[in-house]
Amino acid sequence: MASLLEQLLSLAMAGTVMVSSSLNAAAPHNDVDNLLFLANRQWRVSSAYVPDVREASVKGKVREMRDEAATALEQLFADCKAATGKELYTVSGYRSYYTQNSIYQRKLEKVGSQKKADNYVARPGASEHQLGLAMDIGWDEYQGTSDKFPQSKAGAWCTENCWKYGFILRYQTGWEDVTGYKTEEWHFRYVGKEHAARIYQNQMPLEEYLILLRQAALMDIVIGVE
């Protein structure tokens, strides 16, 4: 029979594992491989981070995304074509840290200051594209990024239905102070169907949704401890 001390140590270890696991669940934005990892002007991705991506079987330019996101994108594009008769096109999916740096440096040289460059382009490490979970989308009549995307037949359908496939419209009007980025009607982020549905229903940016998740997870810890 185990001694009292051994039993107490076993219970303490089990409690530590339970709390640690709960804390990890409360902070998905800290795990770069998590679908909810937060990449913005405050939270950066390491230059060494390179996700496993594949080329989605859709029309467009840069089509690479993580496998789960690419599969969802393929279904989204196919269903849009079936529903509207119009086609969506990829504009820009996965970008490495160094590709993002090149894009930023070109913009910096063009506008002359970091303040101005930051209005248009994310700095290296601050872009969701490096996660392999973001896609800029265009449509058959304009295969680039455009504020007119949601007014197009394909774009309107995509904006309204993307959450059903696990995507969210990441940078919406009125969220600029929270996300740190201007409105981008074409930028979609994959977070999985469950989270996308909740974010869509609550009409909130990812940053605020993560706060709600963390509060709920921490409350579960408190209740569990009690």
Secondary structure as UniProt FT lines:
FT   HELIX           4..26
FT   HELIX           28..30
FT   TURN            32..33
FT   TURN            35..36
FT   TURN            47..48
FT   STRAND          54..55
FT   STRAND          64..65
FT   HELIX           67..84
FT   STRAND          88..92
FT   HELIX           97..111
FT   HELIX           114..118
FT   TURN            119..120
FT   TURN            124..125
FT   HELIX           128..131
FT   STRAND          134..139
FT   TURN            140..141
FT   TURN            147..148
FT   HELIX           149..151
FT   HELIX           153..161
FT   HELIX           162..165
FT   STRAND          167..171
FT   TURN            173..174
FT   HELIX           176..179
FT   STRAND          184..190
FT   HELIX           193..202
FT   HELIX           206..225
//
